[in-house]
């Protein structure tokens, strides 16, 4: 697991989340811990290193 910091696309606050490095490609929906709006999170790993991370708002 790694802790990754990013900016919420709704409230622009910096938040963090723990991401499981054992799942090479993942995509899921999670609520912002500050404003509670849903975000789609996508992450991709190579040899347990984060190589791609995207977060988009869900309208």
matplotlib code that plots the C-alpha trace (Angstrom):
import matplotlib.pyplot as plt

x = [0.0, 1.1, -0.3, -1.0, -1.9, -4.0, -6.4, -10.2, -11.8, -14.7, -13.4, -9.7, -8.5, -5.5, -6.5, -4.8, -5.7, -4.1, -3.8, -3.1, 0.0, -0.7, -3.6, -1.8, -4.7, -7.7, -10.6, -13.3, -15.5, -14.8, -16.2, -14.0, -13.3, -13.7, -16.7, -18.2, -18.6, -18.0, -14.8, -13.7, -10.2, -7.9, -4.5, -1.9, 1.2, 4.4, 6.6, 4.7, 5.5, 2.6, 2.9, -0.5, -3.1, -6.2, -9.1, -12.2, -15.5, -18.7, -21.6]
y = [0.0, 3.5, 6.9, 9.2, 12.9, 14.6, 17.5, 17.0, 18.1, 19.6, 21.5, 21.8, 20.6, 18.3, 14.9, 11.5, 7.9, 4.5, 2.6, -1.1, -1.6, -5.4, -4.5, -3.5, -1.6, -0.3, 2.0, 2.8, 5.5, 7.1, 10.2, 13.1, 13.1, 16.9, 17.7, 14.2, 14.5, 11.3, 11.0, 8.3, 7.1, 5.3, 4.0, 1.9, 0.3, -1.3, -3.2, -1.7, 1.8, 4.2, 5.1, 6.6, 8.3, 10.1, 11.5, 13.0, 14.3, 12.4, 14.6]
z = [0.0, -0.7, 0.4, -2.6, -2.3, -4.9, -5.4, -5.3, -8.6, -6.7, -3.7, -4.7, -1.3, -1.1, 0.1, 0.4, 0.0, 0.5, -2.8, -3.0, -5.1, -5.7, -8.1, -11.3, -12.9, -10.9, -11.2, -8.6, -7.2, -3.9, -2.1, -1.2, 2.5, 2.6, 0.4, 0.0, -3.7, -5.8, -7.8, -10.2, -9.3, -11.8, -10.9, -12.6, -11.2, -12.7, -10.3, -7.3, -8.6, -9.4, -13.1, -13.8, -11.5, -12.6, -10.7, -12.4, -11.0, -11.7, -12.8]

ax = plt.figure().add_subplot(projection="3d")
ax.plot(x, y, z, "-o")
ax.set_aspect("equal")
plt.show()
